[in-house]
Amino acid sequence: MQLVTYLKEEQPQLAILVNGVLYDTDSLHPDLPVSMNMFLNYWDDVAPVAKAAEQRIKDGSGRTAFGTPFTDAIIMAPVPHPSSCRDGYAFRQHVAAARRNRKVDMIPEFDQYPIFYFTNHNSIQGPGDIICMPDHFKKLDFELEVAIVISKSGRNIKAEEADDYIAGLMIMNDMSARTLQMEEMLLNLGPAKGKDFSTVIGPTLVTLDELEQYEVPCKEGHTGKAWNLTMKCWVNGVQVSEGNVSDMDWTFAEIIERASYGVNLYAGDIIGSGTVGTGCFLELNGTGKLNDPGYQEQWLQEGDVVEMEVDGLGKLSNTIVKEESDFSILALKKITS
C-alpha cells in the first residue's frame, strides 16, 4: 500500500493512494482510522483491512469509494506528528568521501556498530515550502535519504526480527544548515540548531509488501532487508545526486537493534538512513574542491526547488523560502580574547 496524509477541511486525513487517486480510509471501511498515528498504533489489526480494501479498488469489485486526485490535494508528511525521529549514518560511501575530502582517514568505528542521532520530531514536514531563517542560509544543504516508520512497540529488538517492526519506507530530506552545524559540533555534542528547523518526509509511506519486488541481499556480514531502489535529487531541475538504497552498509534492522537496546520504540517513531553517497552539497563541494581548487561551491538559496525521487517511493518536492526576519543567533556569539 501507499499511505498518504493530506489536508481535508483543514484537518489531516489518511488515505490510500491507488492509480493516482486518494481514497479516504474511513470511506473504505468503518474500522479504519482517519489518522496515520492511530493507524500505526493499531497496525496489526487495521493494515490487513486496508490492504483488502485497496485490492477491492484495484479489482473494481464492490462499491467504489469517492476519491480525490493526488495532484489536486495538499499533501502533508505521511506521519504528521511522529513520536520521535532518529537519523542514522548507514552509507559508508558518504562517510568515507566526507572524511577523504577533509583529508582524514576513514574512521574504523563506522564498521563496528551503527549510530544515529535524535532530531526534532516537531519539525517534520511534507512537500511544499521549507521556511528558513537568515542563519540557515549560511551553507544551506539538502540530504538525500530514505526513512522507515516503526509499526509496533518493542524493546531490545534483535536484528533478525527487526524488519517485522517496519511499517514501510519513504523519502527523507534531512535539511542542514552547515555553518550552524559545524560551529556547534566543535563542542562534540552532535548536531542541534544546524538540523532542527526542518526534516522532510514523504510524499507517501510505502509498505514493505509493496517493495518485495525490489528486495536484494544486504551487504555481507549484515542482517536485515535491503532494497534495490535508485535515489536521485535535482535542484532547480538539474540533477545533483544519485545513489541506491542497497548501498546502505548498516541495515534498518541493525539500526533498530541498537536503537531499541534498553529503550522502548513506539509505533510512529521515524528512523532515517543517513545520507547516500553524493547525497548532499557538503560532500559534493568537498569532492569538487579536492579535484579542482577553483571549484565553485553550491548551496541552497531562496527560491530553489529541491526534488527527490526514489524508485517505488514517489517524488518529494520542496521550495526554499526565506522567513521575514533578520534575527541571527550567529551574531550573538560571544567573542573572547
N, C-alpha and C positions, 0 to 999 in steps of 0.2 A: 504493500500500500504506500501511497504518497499522502501524508497527512499535512494539512495546511491550516494555519490560523490567519483569518482575515477579519477586517473591521466590518461589522454589520450593525447598523443602527447604533453606532458609537460604542459598541461592545465587541470584545474578541469572540469570534465564532470558529469552532473547529469544523473542518470539512475534509472530505476525501477527494483527491484530485483524480479524475478519470477522463482521459482523452481531452484534456484542456478545459474541463468543466469542474467546478467545485460543487460538491453535494454536502449540505449540512448534515452532520452526524445525527442530530435529533430528528431530521426528516426521514432518515433511513431506517431507524429503529428506536422505539421509545426508551430502551435501556442504554443507549449510547450517550455519554456525557457530551456537553457542548463546549467544554474547555479541554485543552491539552493536558493541563495539570491533573485534572480529575481522571482523564483517560489513562494517563501514565500510572496513577495511583491504583487503578483497578485493571491494569494491563492484561493479566492472565484471563480475566473474565470477559473483558469487552473487545480485546483485539480479535478473537475468533468471530464475534458477532459482526464487527466492522468488516472483516475480510469476506464474510459470507455476503454482506450487503454490497460490497464492491463487486463481487463476482456476479450478482444478480444484475447490476447495472451493465457490466460488460456483456452478459448473455442476452440482455434485453428482456429478461423474464420478470413477470410480476409488474407491479405499479412502478413507473419511473418517477423518481423524485425530481422536483424542480431544481435546476442547477444554475449557478452563476458562472459566466465565462471567467476563467482565471485572469485574462488580460483586462477585465473590467473591474476587478476587485482591488482594494487596498490591502496588500499583503503585509502581515506582521511577522515577527520572529515566530517560527513554528512552536517554540516553547517560550511564551512571552515573559514568564516570571519563574525562571529556574530556581531550584532550591540552593544551588551553588554552581560555580563554574571553575574548573581546573583546566590548565593548559599544559600539555606535555612537551617533550623535547625528543621526538621519536625518529627524526630523519638524520642519519649520520652524515649524509652528503651536505646538508645545510650547516651542521655544526662544524664539520671539517673545513668547509670553504670559508666560513666566517673566521675561524681561527687562523687558517692559512693567510687570509687577507690581512690579519693583524700581525702576521709573522711570528706566530706562536705555535707550538706543537699541538697536535690533536690530544685532547685530554683523555687519558686511558679510562677514567672512571665512566665515560659515556657507555662503554661496552659492558660495564659491570652491573648496572641497575638503571631502570627508567626513572626519570624525575618529572616533576610538574610544579607549577606554582598556582596559587589562587588568584583569580582576577575578579573584577567587580560584577557580580551576577545581576546587579540592579542597572547596569549599563548595557545589558543585552538588547540588541535591536535587530530588525529585519531589513529588507530592502528599503531604499529611499535615502533621505538626506542624513549625512553624518555632520553634526554640529561641532565645530572646533573653535577653541579659544586661541588667542594670539600665540601663546607659548607652544600650542600643539603644532603650529605651522613651522616651527623650527625643526626641520628634518622630519616631516610627517610621512609616515610609511604605512603600506599595507602589509599583510602577511597571509599568504595563501595556505589554507589548511582545510582539513575536514574535522568533524567532531561527531561524537556519539552522545546519546541520551540514555541514562540508566532507566530501566523499566520496572525494577522492583528493588526493595531494600535488601541489603546484605552487609555482612561484616566478615572480615578475614576470608575473602573470596579467593579461592585458588585459580590460577590462570587457566587450568584445564576446564574449569566450569564457568569462567567469567563471561564468555560470549552469550550465555543464556540470560545475562543481565542487561544486554544491549537491546534497546527498542529499535534503533536504526541509526543511519548516518545522515549528515547534512554538511553543506559547505560552511566554512567558518573563515571570517576575515578578522584576524587579531590586530586591530589598528594600534599603531605605535607612534608615540611622539619621542623620537630618538634623543633629542637633546635633554629632555627631562629624564628619560630612562637612563642614559649614560651618566648623568650627573648623580642621580640618587644611588645607582648601583656601585659607585665608588665606595659607598659605605657598607657594601656586602650584605644588603638586606633584601635584594631582589627588586624586580620592577614594581612600581606602585603608580605614581601620577603619570608616568610615561605610558601606562596601559589602561587606566581605569575609566577613561572617558567614553569608550565605545568598543564593543565586540559585536560583530555582525554574524548572524547565523541565518540559514535558510537557502532558498525560499521554501523548501519542503523538508519534512522528515521522512526519509525513505526506509521502510522496514527491511530487515535482513533477508526475509524470504524473497523480496523483490530483487535482491542483489546476488542471489545464488549463482546466476549465470556468469558473474564476474569473479567468483572466488578462485584464488590461486594459493599454492602453498606459501606459508610465511617463510621468512629468512631462516637458514639453517641454525639450529641451536635455540630457536624461539618457539613459543607456543601461542596458538590462537589463530583466528581467522585473518585472512588478508584478501584484498580485492584489487583486480587489475582495472583501475579507474584513472583515466588521464585527467590531469588537473591543469587548468590554464587560467591566466589572468591577463586582462587588457586594461590599459589606461588611455582614455580618450580614443579608443578604437585601435590602438597599437598594442600588439601582443608583447608582453614583457616577461612572461614566466610560463614554464611548462614543466610538469613532473608527473608522478604517478603515485597513487595511494599505496601500491605494492612496494614502493621504495622505503616504506616505514621499516626501520630495523626493530624497534620495540613495538609489539602489537598492542592494540587496545586492551586485550585480555591481560597482558602483563602489567600495563599501567593500572588497570582496575585492581589487580592483585596487590600492588604496592599501595595504591590509594586507600584501599579498604582495610589495611593492616591496623588492627586495634581501633578501627573507626567504622561507624555506620555510613554506608552510602544509601541514598534515598532516590526513589522514583522522581525524575525531573532533574537530577544532577547532570551537568554537561561536562564532558571531558574532550578537550581539543587534542589534535595530533602533534601540534607544533608545526613549524614552517617547513614546507617541502623545499628541496634543493632548488635554487634560483627564485624562491618564492617571496622575496622582499627586495626593496631598493637598497637596504643596508648591505646585503650580500652582493647584489648586482653592482653597486657602486664600488665596493671594495675590490671585486674581481676586475672591473673595468680599469680602476686606477693602478692595480697591480700590473696589468698588461700594457697600460698606456698612461704615463704620468700626466698627460694632457687631457685625460678623460674628464668630461663634464658630468658632475653628479646630477642625479634627478631625484626630486622629492615631490610628494603630492602638493598640489596648490589648490586654492579656492576655485571652485567650478569644475575640477577634474571629475571624470566619471570612471569609477573602478568597476569592472565586470569580471566575475569569476565564474568559471564553468567546470563542472566535474561530471564525467560520464555517469549517467543514471541518477544524478542528484539535481540536475537542472542548472539554472544560471542565476547568479546573485548580482544585482546591480545597485550601486550607491553613488551619490553625488556629494562631493566635499563642499560644505557650506560654512562660511565664516560667521561666528556669533557676533552680534553688535556690542562689543565690549573691547576696551583697551587694557583691561586688567591683566597684569603679568605677575606670576609668582616667581619667575626667574629674576625679576627686578628687585624682589625682596631679599635676595641672598645677601647675607652679611659678609662684608669684606674684612679680612683680618690681615694684619701686617706680618 
